[in-house]
Structures are given as C-alpha cells and as structure tokens.
C-alpha cells in the first residue's frame, strides 16, 4: 500500500504530495518535495531514508523534485528522472536560448526577456542537479518492481505516471478542481521551435483514461473520485477559455495582446510568461479543434462535451 506524505510549499500551488511504499520488497519514494528544510524534515520523519532504495520523479518542477540531489547524496537510493527532464537540464543554456527566441517571436522585447531569464535561471526554479541518476524510460527497474510507466505529456513535456497495481501516482496531470495551462517551452527532442503542449495533451488522453480503474494519487490537493470527471472539468475550462480567445486566434504579437487584455493591472514578469503560455495553448486548440475531438471520441468522452465544442 502506498502512503501519502503532504509537504507545505512556498508556491502558489500550495501543498504537494509525495508517496512511498514497499514494492517488491524494496522501499520506493515517488517525488521528493521542494528544496525547503521543512520538506527535508518531513521526509526524515515519515520515510525510512536508511532503507530507501528507489526515487521516481513524475516531472522536474521544483515542488516535485527539489530534494532529489540531497536524497542521492545522503541515502543509498537510486534516482530515476524522466528523459525529457534530463534533456532539459543537461542542455540548460541551449534550452533557455531557444525559449527566448520563441518569446522574441511572440513580440516580447529584450529587456523583458532579460528579466524573465534572470528569474528562471536561478536555484529557486532549478534546484541542484543530482550527480547520479538513471533515466526512467531507459531503466529496466520499473518493470522488475512491477511499476508500469505511462508517458502523459501535456502539463510538461516529461510527465510520467507510475501505476502500481490499482494505484497510480500521477503528478500534476490529474488534479481535482485545478486548471493550469502547460508552460511554453521549446521542443526538447529537436531543440528547434516550440513544443506543442496541446497536441501532446490530446495524445495523452489515451493513457490517462487507462487509469479509470485506479486509485489516483495526485501531486496536489485531494484524491479524485473519477478520472473521466477530472478530465472533463479540465477540458470544459480549456474550451471555455478558448472560446473567449476566439477573436485573437491568429494574433502573433502575444506581448501586445496581453497588454490589451490585462490593462487593469501590471503583471510580474513570470505571470506574463504564464499568460503567454496559456494563449499559445488556446490558439493551438482553436487552429486544430478536430485533434481534440478525435481523441475524445476514441476514449468515449466526446458526447459529454459536444455542446461545448459547438461554441468553437
């Protein structure tokens, strides 16, 4: 049986959950919490770190993997990271240069880009990189332990779900009552151009609906009662926001669009980046609504959203 550990974070998303359990006779931890002393103390209090053998990360956002390097240094556990996160972290500067070019093409000026880069390129966003790790997708260990690894990109490029019997550790891909647009990034397979989170999410729906018979162990908030209802909540929010963005579906100067849409309040640099990510995500949907429609038909969910689609 997998146990939940809830850690307070300093981030807007609130508390984050890690999970641990004996699997095939070995102690396994899923995600690590942020790089705060409170998080480390909780892990020490609730997880037997002397017996810990494996640490699997769902995706490398700081609240989910912040303590990874410290666990490698202070325990005998092996760390497993998603392939796309390894690509991102090993090619940090190249990735940032690519992101800046994408944002430059979206109308943001160099001064704003410099401010964003300074905010991203620090240890409050990227914790220390672990000295030793294995790539989840290349390792035989999950299969040996009986852990099924399901790639579900969309929230990020790297999102992995870990299914153990009838339980599934899902990171941030299935959250109750939360809609969050995926962050803008470059394609980490090619390092050329923007990663299309919308297309990735549509493809991930097949794997997400394979979890219908599982107890979902999410990264934040509460457990969910229904995979389908959680997906439908997310999609209704997505479609509603896309409909509101229809007049701007083909606008390329995202920077000036954000200024026009949000004139009531100045936004911090990173919040503007979040809005740019959301707008591009919605524009992709507006350009290719059939992609989502086809994916929903394949998993049996389109009928529940047929009226929402009419608005597009």
C-alpha positions as CSV (number, residue, x, y, z in Angstrom):
1,X,0.0,0.0,0.0
2,X,1.4,3.4,-1.0
3,X,1.4,6.1,1.7
4,X,0.9,9.8,1.1
5,X,3.2,12.5,2.5
6,X,1.9,16.1,2.4
7,X,4.5,18.9,2.3
8,X,3.9,22.6,2.7
9,X,5.4,24.7,-0.1
10,X,6.1,28.4,-0.6
11,X,4.5,28.3,-4.0
12,X,1.0,29.4,-5.2
13,X,0.0,25.8,-6.0
14,X,0.1,25.1,-2.2
15,X,0.8,21.7,-0.6
16,X,2.5,19.0,-2.6
17,X,2.2,15.2,-2.1
18,X,5.0,12.6,-2.2
19,X,4.3,8.9,-1.9
20,X,6.2,6.0,-0.5
21,X,5.7,2.2,-0.2
22,X,7.2,-1.2,-0.1
23,X,7.1,-2.5,-3.7
24,X,8.5,-5.9,-4.5
25,X,10.2,-5.8,-1.1
26,X,12.0,-2.5,-1.6
27,X,11.2,0.9,-0.3
28,X,10.2,3.3,-3.1
29,X,9.6,7.1,-3.0
30,X,7.7,8.9,-5.7
31,X,8.6,12.6,-5.9
32,X,10.6,14.4,-3.2
33,X,9.0,17.8,-2.3
34,X,10.7,21.2,-2.7
35,X,14.2,22.3,-1.5
36,X,13.0,23.6,1.8
37,X,14.2,22.5,5.2
38,X,10.6,21.7,6.2
39,X,10.3,19.3,3.3
40,X,13.5,17.5,4.2
41,X,12.5,17.2,7.9
42,X,9.2,15.7,6.9
43,X,10.9,13.1,4.6
44,X,13.2,12.2,7.5
45,X,10.2,11.9,9.9
46,X,7.9,9.9,7.6
47,X,10.2,7.9,5.3
48,X,12.9,5.5,6.5
49,X,15.7,7.0,4.5
50,X,18.1,4.4,5.6
51,X,16.0,1.7,3.8
52,X,15.1,3.9,0.8
53,X,16.2,2.2,-2.4
54,X,14.4,3.9,-5.3
55,X,13.2,7.5,-6.0
56,X,11.0,8.1,-9.1
57,X,10.2,11.6,-10.2
58,X,6.9,12.4,-12.1
59,X,8.3,15.6,-13.6
60,X,11.1,18.0,-12.7
61,X,9.2,21.0,-11.4
62,X,10.8,22.2,-8.2
63,X,8.0,21.3,-5.9
64,X,8.1,17.7,-7.1
65,X,11.9,17.0,-7.3
66,X,13.6,19.7,-5.3
67,X,15.2,17.2,-2.8
68,X,16.4,14.8,-5.5
69,X,20.1,15.7,-5.3
70,X,20.1,15.7,-1.5
71,X,18.5,12.2,-1.4
72,X,21.2,10.9,-3.8
73,X,23.9,12.4,-1.6
74,X,22.5,11.3,1.8
75,X,20.9,7.9,1.1
76,X,21.7,4.7,-0.9
77,X,18.7,5.2,-3.1
78,X,18.8,5.3,-6.9
79,X,17.2,8.3,-8.5
80,X,15.1,8.0,-11.8
81,X,14.4,11.0,-13.9
82,X,12.2,11.4,-17.0
83,X,14.1,11.5,-20.3
84,X,12.8,15.0,-21.3
85,X,13.8,16.5,-18.0
86,X,17.3,15.1,-18.4
87,X,17.4,16.6,-21.9
88,X,16.3,20.0,-20.4
89,X,18.7,20.0,-17.5
90,X,21.7,18.8,-19.4
91,X,21.2,21.5,-22.1
92,X,20.0,24.3,-19.8
93,X,21.6,27.2,-21.6
94,X,20.6,25.9,-25.1
95,X,17.1,25.4,-23.9
96,X,16.9,28.9,-22.4
97,X,18.2,30.5,-25.7
98,X,15.5,28.6,-27.6
99,X,12.8,29.8,-25.2
100,X,14.0,33.4,-25.5
101,X,13.8,33.2,-29.3
102,X,10.3,31.8,-29.2
103,X,9.2,34.6,-26.9
104,X,11.0,37.2,-29.1
105,X,9.0,35.9,-32.0
106,X,5.9,36.5,-29.8
107,X,6.7,40.2,-29.5
108,X,8.4,40.4,-26.2
109,X,11.3,42.9,-26.1
110,X,14.9,42.2,-25.0
111,X,14.5,44.0,-21.7
112,X,11.6,41.8,-20.7
113,X,13.4,38.7,-21.9
114,X,16.4,39.6,-19.7
115,X,14.2,39.9,-16.7
116,X,12.5,36.6,-17.3
117,X,15.8,34.8,-17.9
118,X,17.2,36.2,-14.7
119,X,14.1,34.9,-12.8
120,X,14.2,31.4,-14.4
121,X,18.0,30.9,-14.3
122,X,18.4,30.6,-10.6
123,X,18.2,28.0,-7.9
124,X,14.7,29.0,-6.9
125,X,13.5,27.4,-10.1
126,X,16.2,24.9,-10.8
127,X,17.5,23.1,-7.7
128,X,21.0,21.5,-7.6
129,X,21.3,18.9,-10.4
130,X,22.0,15.4,-8.9
131,X,25.4,13.8,-9.5
132,X,23.9,10.4,-10.2
133,X,20.6,9.3,-11.7
134,X,19.1,6.9,-14.2
135,X,16.6,7.7,-17.0
136,X,13.2,6.2,-16.2
137,X,12.4,5.2,-19.8
138,X,15.8,3.5,-20.3
139,X,15.8,1.6,-17.0
140,X,14.6,-2.0,-16.5
141,X,14.0,-1.4,-12.8
142,X,10.4,-0.2,-13.0
143,X,9.4,-3.4,-14.8
144,X,11.3,-5.5,-12.3
145,X,9.5,-3.8,-9.5
146,X,6.1,-4.2,-11.2
147,X,5.7,-0.4,-11.9
148,X,4.1,0.5,-15.1
149,X,5.4,3.8,-16.6
150,X,2.8,5.8,-18.7
151,X,4.0,8.9,-20.5
152,X,1.4,11.6,-20.3
153,X,2.9,14.8,-21.6
154,X,0.8,18.0,-21.6
155,X,1.3,19.7,-18.3
156,X,5.0,19.4,-19.1
157,X,6.9,17.5,-21.8
158,X,8.2,15.0,-19.3
159,X,5.1,14.0,-17.3
160,X,5.2,10.3,-16.3
161,X,2.5,8.4,-14.4
162,X,3.6,5.4,-12.2
163,X,1.0,2.7,-11.9
164,X,1.4,0.1,-9.2
165,X,-1.4,-2.4,-9.3
166,X,-4.6,-0.4,-8.8
167,X,-2.9,2.7,-7.6
168,X,-1.4,5.4,-9.8
169,X,1.0,8.3,-8.9
170,X,0.0,11.0,-11.4
171,X,2.0,14.1,-10.5
172,X,0.2,17.1,-12.0
173,X,-1.7,15.5,-14.8
174,X,-4.9,14.7,-12.9
175,X,-5.8,17.3,-10.3
176,X,-9.2,17.9,-8.7
177,X,-10.6,21.4,-9.4
178,X,-7.4,22.8,-10.9
179,X,-7.0,24.1,-14.4
180,X,-3.4,25.1,-15.3
181,X,-2.2,25.7,-18.8
182,X,1.1,24.0,-19.7
183,X,4.2,26.2,-19.7
184,X,5.6,27.4,-23.0
185,X,8.9,25.6,-23.8
186,X,11.0,24.6,-26.8
187,X,10.8,21.0,-28.2
188,X,13.3,19.1,-26.2
189,X,13.6,16.3,-28.8
190,X,14.7,18.6,-31.5
191,X,15.7,21.8,-29.7
192,X,14.1,23.6,-32.6
193,X,10.9,25.6,-32.2
194,X,8.1,25.5,-29.7
195,X,6.8,22.3,-28.0
196,X,3.1,21.9,-28.8
197,X,1.5,21.0,-25.5
198,X,-1.9,20.9,-27.0
199,X,-1.1,18.1,-29.4
200,X,0.8,16.3,-26.6
201,X,-2.2,16.5,-24.3
202,X,-4.6,15.1,-26.9
203,X,-2.2,12.1,-27.4
204,X,-2.0,11.6,-23.6
205,X,-5.8,11.2,-23.2
206,X,-5.5,7.5,-24.1
207,X,-3.1,6.8,-21.3
208,X,-5.0,8.9,-18.8
209,X,-8.2,7.0,-19.4
210,X,-6.4,3.8,-18.9
211,X,-6.3,4.8,-15.2
212,X,-10.1,4.6,-14.8
213,X,-9.8,1.5,-12.6
214,X,-7.1,3.0,-10.3
215,X,-7.0,4.9,-7.1
216,X,-5.4,8.2,-8.3
217,X,-2.6,9.6,-6.1
218,X,-2.3,13.2,-7.3
219,X,0.5,15.7,-6.7
220,X,-1.7,18.3,-5.1
221,X,-5.0,18.8,-3.3
222,X,-7.3,15.8,-2.9
223,X,-7.7,12.4,-4.4
224,X,-10.2,12.2,-7.3
225,X,-13.3,10.1,-7.5
226,X,-13.4,9.8,-11.3
227,X,-10.8,10.1,-13.9
228,X,-13.4,10.9,-16.5
229,X,-14.9,13.8,-14.5
230,X,-11.4,15.2,-13.7
231,X,-10.6,15.2,-17.4
232,X,-14.0,16.7,-18.3
233,X,-13.5,19.5,-15.7
234,X,-10.1,20.4,-17.2
235,X,-11.5,20.3,-20.8
236,X,-14.5,22.4,-20.0
237,X,-12.2,25.1,-18.6
238,X,-10.0,24.8,-21.6
239,X,-12.8,25.1,-24.1
240,X,-14.4,28.0,-22.2
241,X,-11.2,30.0,-22.3
242,X,-10.6,29.1,-25.9
243,X,-14.0,30.4,-26.9
244,X,-13.2,33.7,-25.1
245,X,-9.9,33.9,-27.1
246,X,-11.5,33.3,-30.5
247,X,-11.3,36.9,-31.6
248,X,-7.5,36.7,-31.1
249,X,-6.9,33.2,-32.5
250,X,-4.5,34.3,-35.2
251,X,-2.8,37.1,-33.3
252,X,1.0,36.6,-33.4
253,X,2.1,39.6,-31.2
254,X,1.3,37.9,-27.9
255,X,3.1,40.6,-25.9
256,X,0.9,43.4,-27.1
257,X,-2.2,41.2,-26.8
258,X,-1.5,40.6,-23.1
259,X,-1.1,44.3,-22.6
260,X,-4.5,44.9,-24.2
261,X,-6.3,42.1,-22.4
262,X,-4.9,42.8,-19.0
263,X,-4.8,46.6,-18.8
264,X,-6.3,46.7,-15.3
265,X,-3.2,45.5,-13.5
266,X,0.6,45.3,-14.2
267,X,1.7,41.7,-14.0
268,X,5.1,40.4,-12.8
269,X,7.3,39.1,-15.5
270,X,6.8,35.4,-14.7
271,X,3.0,35.8,-14.6
272,X,3.1,37.4,-18.1
273,X,5.0,34.3,-19.2
274,X,2.3,32.1,-17.8
275,X,-0.3,34.1,-19.7
276,X,1.7,33.8,-22.9
277,X,1.8,30.0,-22.4
278,X,-1.9,29.9,-21.9
279,X,-2.7,32.0,-25.0
280,X,-0.5,29.9,-27.3
281,X,-2.1,26.7,-25.8
282,X,-5.5,28.0,-26.6
283,X,-4.6,29.2,-30.1
284,X,-3.3,25.7,-30.9
285,X,-6.7,24.3,-29.9
286,X,-8.6,26.9,-32.0
287,X,-6.5,26.0,-35.0
288,X,-6.9,22.3,-34.6
289,X,-10.1,21.5,-32.7
290,X,-10.6,18.3,-34.6
291,X,-7.5,16.8,-33.0
292,X,-9.1,17.0,-29.5
293,X,-12.5,15.9,-30.9
294,X,-10.9,12.8,-32.4
295,X,-9.0,12.0,-29.2
296,X,-12.2,12.3,-27.1
297,X,-14.2,10.2,-29.5
298,X,-11.5,7.4,-29.2
299,X,-11.8,7.4,-25.4
300,X,-15.6,7.8,-25.3
301,X,-15.8,11.3,-23.8
302,X,-16.8,13.5,-26.8
303,X,-20.6,13.2,-26.2
304,X,-20.2,14.9,-22.8
305,X,-18.5,17.9,-24.5
306,X,-20.5,18.1,-27.7
307,X,-22.3,21.3,-26.7
308,X,-19.0,22.9,-25.6
309,X,-17.5,22.1,-28.9
310,X,-20.3,23.9,-30.7
311,X,-19.1,27.1,-29.2
312,X,-15.8,26.7,-31.1
